[in-house]
Structure formats: C-alpha cells, structure tokens
Amino acid sequence: MFSIIIPTFNQLMFTRLCLEFLKTFTTEPYEIIIVDNGSSDGTVNFLQNTDKKIRFISLKSNLGYAAACNKGIDAAKGDYFVLLNNDVLVTPQWLSNIKKALDSRSDAGMVLPVTNLTYGPQIIQVSYPNLKAMVSFSRGYNVSNPARWREASRLPDYCLVIRREVVERIGLLDEQFSPGYFEDDDYSYRARQAGFTLIFTEDTFVHHFSGVTTGKVDSNKTMGDINRGRFKAKWGFDPIKHFQLPLRIVNPLPSGLILNWENHLFLLDGSMLRFVPSSTWASQGSRYLEKIPFVTDNIRKLYPVGPPLPAGFFPGGTLLTSQGNEVFVADKNQRRRVSCPEMKHRLLSQRTPLFLELGQLNNLPEGPPLEISPQNGFPNGFVFTNGKRFFISSDNMLRQINPETALKYSYSLDNPIPLEQKILNISAQGPPVYPFPGTHLDNKRLLSLVSTAQENNRQMLRNETNNPSYLNVRQILKKSNFSAEEIFQ
C-alpha cells in the first residue's frame, strides 16, 4: 500500500484540487494522510469535515515541510511513502507507472515523475490552456516505458515516492531544513550514501503549480539561502555545485523520428536511439526511406543507444493495412482505425502503409479510432496545420516546425492534416522543433524553462478564473462538494 502524505499551509483551493485528482486517478491501494502546518484560511475546518477516510493531523503552528512529512511518515501504514505537495495534480496511470519503476530493481529507493515546473532535470517543456487539456495530454503521455527511466543524483520532493526500507535505514527528513528547501537534497544524498538508486520516470507526468506548500521565513534571506548554508555546514560541500545537472536534452528531436545509421533503422524513443529489427518493420516503413535522415555525430553524442525494439513492435505512427481497404495507425502498441476518407487520403500521402497478414494485424489490440482530438491523443510523427503554421505530433504534444526543418527530417508537407483553431487551443504544446538535434540542459537553460513554466501556470489560472470559454475552477470549488467530471472530463 502507498501512504500519500500531503503537508498543507493555507491555499485550500489547491488542496481540494489535489485531493480530487488523487481520488480520480489513483488506482493502486493507498491511504491519504494530511498534515496541516497551522493554516488560517479554512483548511483545518474543511479537512476536519471532509472524507473520513483521510487521516488528518493538525499542527498548531508552521513547523515546516520536513517536520510535517515526518509526522505523516510516523503515522503511515504503507510499504511506500509518497511525499506530495498540495499544489501537485496527479494524472492517469501516475502511481502504477511509478510502481513499475520501483519494482524493476531491488535497490530502487526513491522514484519521481517529471513535471512542468521544478528546479531540476525532471522539468519538461509543455503548456496547455486549462486543466482539461492538461489531463488530455497526460493520458497520452503516461505510457510506461523502461527505456525512459533515468538515474539521478538528487530528486526534488514535489511528488517523491520512497520505499519504506529507505526510511528504516537512513531515518526521517532532517527538520533543520524547515520551513523548506534542501531537505530533498539532504535526503537524496543520504539515500545514495546508503546504496539506494534514485530514479526519475520520463514516462510519467504530474502537474505542479509550485510555491504553494511551504510558508515563508521572516528573514532578509530566502529559505533557499538559509538552508543552502545549513547543508554546506552539515556535509562540507555546496549542494548547488555538487549535484550537477545530468546530461539531459532540452528541445529534443520529435519522438518517433526514424533515422538511418549505417543502413540500419533506428527509432528515436524519448531520450535514446533504439534499433528497429527488420523482422519488426519491413523495408517500406512508414516514411519514404530514401529520404530518411542519417544519424549525425551530434545526434550520436546527444542520444545514447538503448535496447532494441522487440520483434512485432511497430513504431508509433506507422500506417498498417491488410486485406481490404482499411487503414490503421500504430500507436502505443495498439492499432487505431482511420475511418474518415479525407483523413485516410491525407495520411496515405504522408506515409507508405505496411501490409500485414490479417492474423498479424489482429494480434495488435484495437484502440480508439483515430480522430483529431487531444482527448484520444496524437500518434507520433504526423504533420498538422492550422493554415498558418505547421505542427508535428510528439509524445501527445503538438510542436511547431518550420518547412525547412520538416523537410530535413523527412516529414511530408504535401497534405498536412487540417487542425481547427479550437482544437489547437485545447491541445498541449511542447517546444518548437529546431533544425539542430537539441542541447543539453544547463543552469541557464533550466532557469529559462522555470520562468516559462511559471508564466504558463499564471496564464492557465487566469484562463480558468476569468475567461468564460474555460471552466471556472474557483466557482466549482466554492461548492461544498464537486465531482471530478466538472473539472476535466
């Protein structure tokens, strides 16, 4: 069982959203323990009178994030602890995906999903206009893929899953880092010293508003400045300089891109290149092979070679056909039927279909029909246009691409799929596709991503609260009870 521990300090609106998303999207056995740090905005009254299944611990004053987490851990019954900020919204398959990563190796001590806003390599660049679009994006993004699990030297604690054995061996969080910051650096360092591996899962996403859970310290220095000094005094080194950012690519090439390396096909799968066996994917492929770009020296440096694709796996976006005129699109190891004649015509002009025997085709489970809708997800590698700009679908995001870059990576612009502006407005959008293969994440780039994410969050909240064309979350939360369907279905 997972014990989900949520420290709170005011900000009742975010707490209510956090709980509603938890109840809707958590399928693993779990308990919720909320530890309140002396809130004065009605949080205590709400939590005392809400779901009786939620265990509530009320502190008289703000003892800080680490102390609240420790109170929750002491009360927890689970085999795993989830330290969850009350401004985090979990998403479909979040915990089941994380459990797979935890169960993959006995020394996996702590696991963390990626998010839109954090000071670390777990940040991914994505924007969406409202919560409904965020959930739609997450449904397509959160597909478990061990090739997208990465080791880390430190893990932030906005949604940190910890094996009980870790706590039993190294103890609780160090409360000298109250009210917040650097307690996660300290705990990560202690866990690694004890022999545990830290993993972040690039295949699982949660949304983070950031900056809500902890209070502020009465000092001219920020909490970060104070606790950075405490960390240096405790361990004898500067955590900012010690915990170097791992080699992680920002503005990557689109997932699903097929590349030619010494006359062998490779699929760009997230952050790595994976060999495509000829038995898996026949020579005609899903793009015009004579135009497939080659693996350059820069691509070799940026993208390591991962495990080969299993036989019978079809890269997302591959067109499939069999006897008759039906056309399907491979997507997350499913086949999605293309029933619209115009859509079929446009896809066939972009891709050469792969012919399968009927039995081989039927071995692939059938998913939802292919529609231009963020709710059902966008398979990788298709070209869209709103009449003014071109977009490539990648990891259930739409990424803008200019014609020169599209041609460089063998995307056909002859018959792009029309994209209505109203569909574009509710779709998640990732970083543009650049003509170069990507750049490594450094501190300057990280700060730029954080600043962009903060503005995206502010804009999304403005949309939710002020624009009548969006769902008004604040009005919904004024009710004593509300359903998940009112927010994101």
Secondary structure as UniProt FT lines:
FT   STRAND          2..8
FT   HELIX           12..25
FT   STRAND          30..37
FT   HELIX           43..48
FT   TURN            52..53
FT   STRAND          55..59
FT   HELIX           65..75
FT   STRAND          80..84
FT   TURN            86..87
FT   STRAND          88..89
FT   TURN            92..93
FT   HELIX           94..103
FT   TURN            106..107
FT   STRAND          108..115
FT   TURN            121..122
FT   HELIX           131..141
FT   HELIX           146..148
FT   STRAND          149..152
FT   STRAND          159..163
FT   HELIX           164..170
FT   HELIX           175..177
FT   HELIX           183..193
FT   TURN            194..195
FT   STRAND          197..208
FT   HELIX           223..235
FT   HELIX           239..242
FT   STRAND          249..250
FT   TURN            255..256
FT   STRAND          258..261
FT   TURN            262..263
FT   STRAND          264..269
FT   TURN            270..271
FT   STRAND          272..275
FT   TURN            278..280
FT   TURN            283..284
FT   HELIX           289..291
FT   HELIX           297..302
FT   TURN            311..312
FT   TURN            316..317
FT   STRAND          319..321
FT   STRAND          327..331
FT   TURN            332..333
FT   STRAND          334..338
FT   HELIX           341..350
FT   STRAND          354..355
FT   HELIX           358..362
FT   TURN            374..376
FT   TURN            380..381
FT   STRAND          383..385
FT   STRAND          390..394
FT   TURN            395..396
FT   STRAND          397..401
FT   HELIX           403..408
FT   TURN            409..410
FT   STRAND          417..418
FT   HELIX           421..425
FT   STRAND          439..440
FT   HELIX           443..466
FT   TURN            468..469
FT   HELIX           473..477
FT   HELIX           485..488
//
